[in-house]
């Protein structure tokens, strides 16, 4: 069976999954893995679909010193131990800029264009692209597909897409992109099956995790998002501030003497829940803490989420369904409950028992807004896009080079 490797590379970890391609073209997930602690205490852990552990191994830091080495190490283990030799690799790439509104087969020209957007997503883009660059150099005939978190939102209308700045900047690409598009695309794709009564109506999806945003769907299409030009905007996140007056940035430079070069690290790594609480960027740790600063950080997160739900409701001119997804959205009973309570004015009413059980539908029968908890699956979306692009490529009598 041919297989596809799906890779999601971060600054200190690489998550990956293997999907088998069935004869009818459908995809079957085979394994899930992660190499974390890259550069410090690398650890490769891989599980089968039934949850059984296939490997749990640590490495010397100099052996797996960056994400490129991490993916190469994982690839070698897949090839040598499991005899898995993928015919293509699908990559999550956070920013596609104005150039890419759909997945694309990566070559050197595409890679060069994507590298231009590194400053717009410094937490993700350089690490997304590093393994692509290495594999492209070593195995130029192995298809690599870049799937973008911005692509799902590229159909936004001009009003949602623009900032109130001179038009030449919009032409250059300074516009509201939106992110977490692969997650939203997956939820939109399954709504016709899991909630057909609302799939074509007005839906707000709350992707709540360490990175957090919200999206307004109308008839399954994104029409507005809480995020904009970069992944800093919108909701407060684990270490990012969310919506912030640009004057705060000017103040940090002019009055506090912060060097402009220090701003990316401050805004991407020192703010959000971490900055508010002074304790942690992890919602689980904050919920377990008795420190009032932790409680305030959670309350702030809930408050801002409810504000953005109101904004998206205005964009949709009403709401028929609310969907919680991602790590916090799927797992935090208190956060879902608190957000729902602040949205009673919209007609949201949830069943406490259903919420506590993480049921798929957690709203009461009389609720004017149906409320769902749906696990997201960005990796499956990447695999599907990769398969679709492979099927459009001309066939060749030569066998693809493999990753190792």
C-alpha positions, 0 to 999 in steps of 0.5 A: 500500500502506498503511503503519505507522510504528513509533517507539522514541524515546530521550533522544538518538535515535529509531529507526523502521521502516516496515511495509507492510500486504499485502492478506492483512493480513501485514506487510512491512518496508520500511525501517529508520532512526535519528536519533541525536545529537539535540541535539548532532550530529543524524544521520539514517540510513535503509536499505532492507531489502537494506541499501542506504543511502537517506539519511545526512545530518547536521543542525544541532543547533538544527534537531533539538533534541529527540526530537519534532523528530527524529521530525518531521524523519524523518517529513517526509523519509519523506513528501517523499522516499519518498512514505510517508504512514503510516496509524498509528504504533506506539510503544514505551512502557516502562511501562504501570503497573497500568492497561495490560496490552495495547497501547492506542490513545492519547488525551489520557486515556491519555497523562495516565495514562502520564505518571504513570509517568515517575518509574518509567522516567526513562531511557525514559518521557518520551522515549517519550511526547514524540513521542506528545504532539506528534503527538496535538496536531497530528494528533488523528485519526492513530491512535497505538498505545502498546505496553508493555514491561510488558504481557507480564508482567502475567499473573504470579501474585500471589507473583511480583507482590508485594513484602513491603510493606504491601498498600495500596502494591500496590493503588497500583501498587507491584509487580513489573512486569518489562520487555523484554516486547515482546522476550520476546513476540516470542521466545515467538511464534516458538518454535513455528516455530523450536523446536517441541520446547521452545515449550510447555515451560520456557524461560529467555530472556536479553535481554542488551544495554545494558539486560538482563533474563531471563524465565521462560516456561512454555507460552509465558507469562511467569511470572517476570522478573528486573526489578521495579517499575522497569527498575533491578532484576535483572541489571547493565546498561550504566549501571544496577546491577541488584539492589541492597540498598535500604540502599545507597540509604539509605547514600548519602543519610544517610552520603554526603550525596547529595541524593535528587534526584541518585539517579536520575541516579546509579542510571540513568546511573553504575552497571552496567558503566560504574561497575564498569569505570570505562571504558565501558558498552559490552560490546564495548569492555570485551571489547577492553580489556586493563584488569583492571577491564573483565575484572572487569565482564564476569565480574560480569555473567556471574556475576549472569546465572548467578545469575538463571538459577538463580532462574528455574529454581527458578520453573519447577521445571526448564529445558528451553531457554535462549535468548540474544537482544538485542545482547550475547546475539546477538553476544557469543560469550565472554559466551554461553560463560561463562554456559553454563559456569556453568550446566553444573549445570543440564545446559547444554552448548554446542558451541563451534564452533556458538557461534562461528558464531552458529548458531541452536542452539548446544547439544550433542546430549547437552545436557539444556537446548537452547540457542538464539541468536535475534534479537529483533524488538520493532519487528515486535511493535509493528507487529503490535499496531498492525495488530490494534488498527486492525482493531478500530476502526470504519471512517470515510469520512474519511481519516486525517490523516497525520504530517509 
